[in-house]
Amino acid sequence: MTSTDPDAAPLRLARLVDGYLTTQLLYVAARLGVADVLASGPRTAEDVARAVGVDPGPLARVLRGLAAEDVLTEDDQGRFALTELGSLLRDGPGSLRGPAIVRGELYFRAAAGLLDCVLHGGTAFDHAYGTRFFTYLDEHPDTAAAFQDSMAWRAEREADHVVAAYDFAVVRRLVDVGGGRGVLLAAVLRAVPHVSAVLLDRAVVVDQARQRLSAAGLAGRCEFIAGDFFTSVPAGADTYLLSRVIHDWDDADAVRILAACRRAVTSDGRLLLVDAVLPRRAREQPAAIRMDLHMLMLLGARERTGAEFAALLSQAGWQLRQITATNTADGLSVIEAVPA
């Protein structure tokens, strides 16, 4: 339904243009731990500033900005309190503090390179930072930790949906390629007690995965290997899982990863890709479109349509068998392929 208010469209566009400001308000609150200070109840800006060690004047204005966005409430005594939205910035399970920090700190600067990307090619992140995304993370461990927090939050949100969508009971031996902290792998191991597994990733991430699965009592069913999935992956498994991996790479690099899995898999094995599948029209799945823009901005990579996945898999010696949608808001699917 079209609005009859002549100011509606300009005001909506002005609000969209001011999105940069909302990102930074949330970033400041997340970086300072404001939500944890307010967890015990309403506090004045002076109280919060004292607790986090900053000047109360500017912080009060930030807190009012957050109140205008319904992240906080503000009472007649000038005290601020958490709303349901604001509570999501607290540390703990389900927290969005990590994603808010990554977007306000790492991604925010990269977005400024998007015009150069469109005008001149390349990757927005490279234009803004003068280096590649993963190289930057290797050189900035604190930022890398926040990035991994963000990825873990997303994986925790998606893992149960993936396990519910695909029948992992057919799996005997699984290699989680680029498995991160092991969030999805832990969900698979809990759901299917007979599965044994290998998690492959960079050394620092593998250590974090080992700690997570040990705490869950699942490490005894899993090997943890540091390696390079471009060159080789552990051989002899019947299932190779790549969750949110292929979308990080352009077609040539993606084929290298898929070919390494093809060389390693048993003759009766399978490949499972967990990725967004792009819709025909953007409005059908806005979250998948936003993820595609993240890939363009950060890595010069992309999300893909079902037909594009089929073509990519074929180049690496796989045949697409089926695409199973999950019940996630991100348009995530389990894409199953078998040796061609």
GIURDA-V252383 format. One record per pair of residues at least 12 apart in sequence whose C-alpha atoms are under 10 Angstrom apart, sorted by the first residue. I is the first residue (numbers start at 1). J is the second residue. Records with the same first field share a line. If there is no record, write none. Layout:
I = J, J
This chain:
20 = 104, 108
21 = 65, 104
22 = 62, 65, 66, 69, 104
23 = 100, 101, 103, 104, 105, 108
24 = 62, 100, 101, 103, 104, 105, 108
25 = 59, 61, 62, 63, 64, 65, 66, 69, 71, 100, 104
26 = 62, 63, 65, 66, 69, 71, 86, 89, 97, 100, 101, 103, 104
27 = 89, 97, 98, 99, 100, 101, 102, 103, 104, 105, 108
28 = 59, 62, 63, 100, 101, 104, 105
29 = 59, 62, 63, 66, 86, 89, 90, 97, 100, 101
30 = 86, 88, 89, 90, 91, 96, 97, 98, 99, 100, 101, 102, 104
31 = 52, 89, 97, 98, 100, 101, 102, 104, 105
32 = 48, 49, 51, 52, 53, 54, 101
33 = 48, 51, 52, 89, 90, 91, 97
34 = 48, 49, 51, 52, 59, 63, 82, 86, 89, 90
35 = 48, 71, 72, 81, 82, 83, 86, 87, 88, 89, 90, 91, 97
36 = 48, 82, 86, 87, 89, 90, 91, 92
37 = 49, 51, 52, 81, 82, 90
38 = 51, 72, 79, 80, 81, 82, 86, 87, 90
39 = 81, 82, 86, 87, 90
40 = 81, 82
41 = 79, 80, 81, 82
42 = 72, 73, 74, 75, 78, 79, 80, 81, 82
43 = 74, 77, 78, 79, 80, 81, 82
44 = 56, 60, 63, 74, 75, 77, 78, 79, 80, 81
45 = 57, 58, 59, 60, 61, 62, 63, 64, 78, 79, 80
46 = 59, 60, 78, 79
47 = 79, 80
48 = 60, 63, 79, 80
60 = 78, 79, 80
63 = 79, 80, 81
64 = 78, 80
66 = 80, 82, 86
67 = 80, 81, 82, 83, 86
69 = 85, 86
70 = 82, 83, 84, 85, 86
71 = 83, 84, 85, 86, 87, 88, 89
72 = 84, 85, 86, 87
73 = 86
89 = 101
93 = 153, 156
94 = 152, 153, 154, 156, 157
95 = 149, 150, 153
96 = 149, 150, 153, 154
97 = 146, 149, 150, 153
98 = 145, 146, 147, 148, 149, 150, 151, 152, 153
99 = 146, 147, 148, 149, 150, 151, 152, 153, 154
100 = 146, 147, 150
101 = 143, 146, 147, 149, 150
102 = 143, 144, 145, 146, 147, 148, 149, 150, 151
103 = 146, 147, 150
105 = 143, 146
106 = 125, 129, 133, 136, 137, 143, 144, 146, 147, 298
107 = 124, 125, 294, 297, 298
108 = 125, 128
109 = 124, 125, 128, 129
110 = 123, 124, 125, 126, 127, 128, 129, 133, 294, 297, 298
111 = 124, 125, 127, 128, 293, 294, 297, 298
112 = 124, 125, 127, 128, 129, 297
113 = 125, 126, 127, 128, 129, 297, 298
114 = 126, 127, 128, 293, 296, 297, 298
115 = 127, 297
116 = 128
117 = 296, 297, 300
118 = 296, 297
121 = 300
122 = 296, 297, 299, 300
123 = 295, 296, 297, 298, 299, 300, 301
124 = 294, 295, 296, 297, 298, 299, 300
125 = 296, 297, 298, 299, 300
126 = 297, 298, 299, 300
127 = 297
128 = 297, 298
132 = 298, 299, 300
133 = 297, 298, 299, 300
134 = 298, 299
138 = 204
141 = 204
145 = 205
148 = 180, 181, 205, 208
149 = 181
151 = 180, 181, 183, 244
152 = 180, 181, 182, 183, 184
153 = 183
154 = 183, 330
155 = 180, 181, 182, 183, 184, 243, 244
156 = 182, 183, 184, 187
157 = 183, 184, 328, 329
158 = 183, 184, 326, 327, 328, 329, 330, 332
159 = 183, 184, 185, 186, 187, 188, 243, 326, 328
160 = 183, 184, 187, 188, 191, 326, 327, 328
161 = 184, 187, 325, 326, 327, 328, 332, 333
162 = 184, 187, 188, 243, 274, 324, 325, 326, 327, 328, 332, 333, 334
163 = 184, 185, 187, 188, 189, 190, 191, 192, 326, 334
164 = 188, 191, 326, 327
165 = 324, 325, 326, 327, 333, 334
166 = 272, 323, 324, 325, 326, 333, 334, 335, 336
167 = 188, 191, 192
168 = 188, 189, 191, 192, 195, 239
169 = 188, 191, 192, 193, 194, 195
170 = 192, 194, 195, 238, 239, 269
171 = 188, 192, 194, 195, 196, 197, 237, 238, 239, 240, 269, 270
172 = 192, 193, 194, 195, 196, 197, 237, 238, 239, 269
173 = 194, 195, 196, 197, 198, 222, 236, 237, 238, 239, 240, 269
174 = 188, 189, 195, 196, 197, 198, 199, 222, 234, 236, 237, 238, 239, 240, 241, 265, 269, 270, 271
175 = 196, 197, 198, 199, 200, 222, 223, 224, 233, 234, 235, 236, 237, 238, 239, 240, 241, 242, 261, 264, 265, 271
176 = 197, 198, 199, 200, 201, 224, 233, 234, 239, 240, 241, 242, 243, 272
177 = 198, 199, 200, 201, 225, 227, 228, 229, 233, 234, 240, 241, 242, 243, 245, 257, 261
178 = 199, 200, 201, 202, 205, 206, 226, 227, 228, 229, 233, 241, 242, 243, 244, 245, 246
179 = 198, 199, 200, 201, 202, 205, 206, 209, 224, 241, 242, 243, 244, 245
180 = 199, 200, 201, 202, 204, 205, 206, 207, 208, 209, 243, 244, 245
181 = 199, 201, 204, 205, 206, 207, 208, 209, 210, 211, 212, 213
182 = 199, 200, 201, 205, 206, 208, 209, 210, 211, 212, 213, 224
183 = 209, 212, 213
184 = 241, 243
185 = 197, 198, 199, 209, 213, 218, 222, 241, 243
186 = 209, 212, 213, 216, 217, 218, 219, 222
187 = 218
189 = 213, 218, 219, 221, 222
190 = 216, 217, 218
193 = 218, 221
194 = 221
195 = 221, 222
196 = 218, 219, 220, 221, 222, 223, 237
197 = 219, 220, 221, 222, 223, 224, 237, 239, 240
198 = 221, 222, 223, 224, 225, 233, 234, 237, 240
199 = 222, 223, 224, 225, 226, 227, 233, 234, 241
200 = 223, 224, 225, 226, 227, 228, 229, 233, 234
201 = 224, 225, 226, 227, 228, 229, 233
202 = 225, 226, 227, 228, 229
203 = 224, 225, 226, 227, 228
204 = 226
205 = 224, 226
206 = 223, 224, 225, 226, 227
207 = 224, 225, 226
209 = 224
210 = 222, 223, 224, 225
228 = 257
229 = 256, 257, 258, 259, 260, 261
230 = 253, 254, 255, 256, 257, 258, 259, 260, 261
231 = 256, 257, 259, 260, 261
232 = 256, 257, 259, 260, 261, 262, 263, 264
233 = 257, 259, 260, 261, 262, 263, 264, 265
234 = 260, 261, 263, 264, 265
235 = 260, 261, 262, 263, 264, 265, 266
236 = 263, 264, 265, 266, 267, 269
237 = 261, 264, 265, 266, 267, 268, 269, 270
238 = 264, 265, 266, 267, 268, 269, 270, 271
239 = 261, 264, 265, 266, 268, 269, 270, 271, 272, 336, 338
240 = 258, 261, 262, 264, 265, 269, 270, 271, 272, 273, 336, 337
241 = 261, 270, 271, 272, 273, 274, 334, 335, 336
242 = 257, 258, 261, 271, 272, 273, 274, 275, 334, 335
243 = 272, 273, 274, 275, 276, 332, 333, 334
244 = 273, 274, 275, 276, 303, 332
245 = 257, 273, 274, 275
246 = 258, 273, 274, 275, 301, 302, 303, 304, 309
247 = 273, 274, 275, 276, 291, 292, 295, 299, 300, 301, 302, 303, 304
248 = 292, 294, 295, 296, 298, 299, 300, 301, 302, 303
249 = 295, 299, 300, 301, 302, 303
250 = 295, 296, 299, 300, 301, 302, 303
251 = 301, 302, 308, 309, 311, 312, 315
252 = 312, 315
253 = 301
254 = 301, 312, 313, 315, 316
255 = 312, 313, 314, 315, 316, 317
256 = 315, 316
257 = 316
258 = 271, 273, 312, 313, 314, 315, 316, 317, 318
259 = 313, 314, 315, 316, 317, 318
260 = 316
261 = 316, 317, 318, 339
262 = 313, 316, 317, 318, 338, 339, 340
263 = 316, 317, 339
265 = 338, 339
266 = 339
267 = 338, 339, 340
268 = 338, 339
269 = 337, 338, 339
270 = 318, 319, 320, 321, 336, 337, 338, 339
271 = 313, 318, 319, 320, 321, 334, 335, 336, 337, 338, 339
272 = 320, 322, 323, 333, 334, 335, 336, 337, 338
273 = 309, 323, 332, 333, 334, 335, 336, 337
274 = 323, 324, 325, 326, 332, 333, 334, 335, 336
275 = 288, 303, 304, 325, 330, 331, 332, 333, 334, 335
276 = 288, 289, 291, 292, 302, 303, 304, 305, 306, 325, 326, 328, 330, 331, 332, 333, 334, 335
277 = 289, 292, 303, 304, 305, 306, 307, 308, 309, 323, 325, 330, 331, 332, 333, 334, 335
278 = 291, 292, 302, 303, 304, 305, 306, 308, 331, 332
279 = 304, 305, 306, 331
280 = 305
284 = 331
285 = 329, 330, 331, 332
286 = 329, 330, 331
287 = 328, 329, 330, 331, 332
288 = 303, 304, 329, 330, 331, 332
289 = 302, 303, 330, 331
290 = 303, 330
291 = 303, 330, 331
292 = 304
306 = 320, 322, 323, 333, 335
307 = 320
309 = 323, 335, 337
310 = 322, 335, 337
313 = 337, 338, 339, 340
314 = 337, 339, 340
316 = 339, 340
317 = 337, 338, 339, 340
318 = 336, 337, 338, 339, 340
319 = 336, 337, 338, 339, 340
320 = 335, 336, 337, 338, 339, 340
321 = 335, 336, 337, 338, 339
322 = 334, 335, 336, 337, 338
323 = 335, 336, 337
324 = 336
